[in-house]
């Protein structure tokens, strides 16, 4: 078995567990902002420590961080914070599996934005995937038991949070790639580690200062939930590293396609851990969206 396959499966698993932990924290003791901050608060020391160890063991020097690098890092870090808050808030609106599926619209929205803004051509297969994905979103956007016109359900709070997180995650991904490319011609894993350490440090400081100003009680709550928060940090850092390593080892399209196993993992988490009920329409919507994403990434 090629190494990228187990690494990608590990990345999807870490990411699912991290969102499960954040959902548990937000449902019991923390707000959406607090559950998001817990991710950065407990992963930042690990990321910085990992970079320090890499510098000592390899003898590499820290690359020059240009103004453009910092611009990309700040934009990427900020949009990821907002996107994660949207996803955690979404967990309070709909069940866990549907929340993760809404997040997955990031792939489709990136293709649409790229075509509209940059003029990137979309193949026939990718266009079909986008139409399939939009159909899935319409299925998922309607609350159980709701009635009325479809467009009214597409604009409800759950749909806005899910689709908004997809847009923000798309901008975040593009910004992180831009920041990494600004580091020059060095090993891909080292560029990823430097970018990760810088971004998560910015996220920790910016969110920490904001909560210190607006909601000090939430900072105390994050500390009080440190036993779970530590695992949020560990799974966050491990998942990020595995994604970067997988992209280094294999074509990103194959990695993203295999990474859709997260949809299946989130479905099991919703049923087995959170004891949530999933309707037939939601299962159909998740199946359609998962299929559309796989077709899309294989068509790019």
C-alpha positions, 0 to 999 in steps of 0.5 A: 500500500502506498504511504499516502493512503494511510496518511490521508485516512489518518488525516480524515480520522484526526479531523473527525475526532477534533470536530467531535471534541469541539462539538462536545465542548460547545454543547456543554461548557464553551461557546462557539468562539471558546471551542474554536480558541481551544483548538489553537490554544492547545495546538500552538505550543505543540506546533512551535515545539515541533518547529524548534525540534525540526530546526535543531535536528536538521540544522535548517535556518528559519526562512525569511518571512516576507510582508506578503507571507504575513499578509497571506498568513493573517488572511488565512488564519482569520478566515479559518477562525471565522470558518471554524466558529461557523462550523461549531455554531452549526453543530447547535443547529443541525446534527454532526454529520450534516454539519461536516457535510456543509463544511465540505462545500468548500471544494465546490465553492472554490471551483465556482469562485475560481471560475468567476474571479480568475476565469479558471476553466471548468471541465464538463465533469466538474460542471456536472459535479457542481450541479450535483453538489447544488442539488445536495445542498438544497436537500440539506438546507431544509430543516426536518419537518419544515415546509415552504419554498426551497429558497426560504430554507436555503437562507435559514441560519443552518444553511448560512453557517454551513455555506459561509464556512465553506467560503471561508475555508476556501479563502483560508486554503488559498491563503495558506498555499500562498504563504507557503509558496512565499518561503521559497525553494525549501523542503515541502514538509518544512514549509508546511511546518513553518507556515503552520507554526506561524499561523497557529501562533497568530490565531492563538494571540489574536483570539486570546486578546479578543476574548481577554477584551470581550469575554474573560469568562470564556478564557477561564472556561477554556482552561477549565476544559483543558483535559478535553482541550489538550486532545483538541490541540493534539488532533488538530495538529496531527490532522494538519500535519497528515494533510500536508504530508499526504499532499507532498506524497501524492496528487492533491486530487487523489488525496481530497477524493480519498479524504471524503471518507470523513463523510462516512466517519462523521455519519458514524460519529453522529449515530454512535456517539451523539445518538442523533437521528439522521433522516433519509433526505439528509442521507441522500443529500450527504451521499449526493454531495460526497459523490459530487466532491469526488467527481469534482476533484477527479475532474480538476 
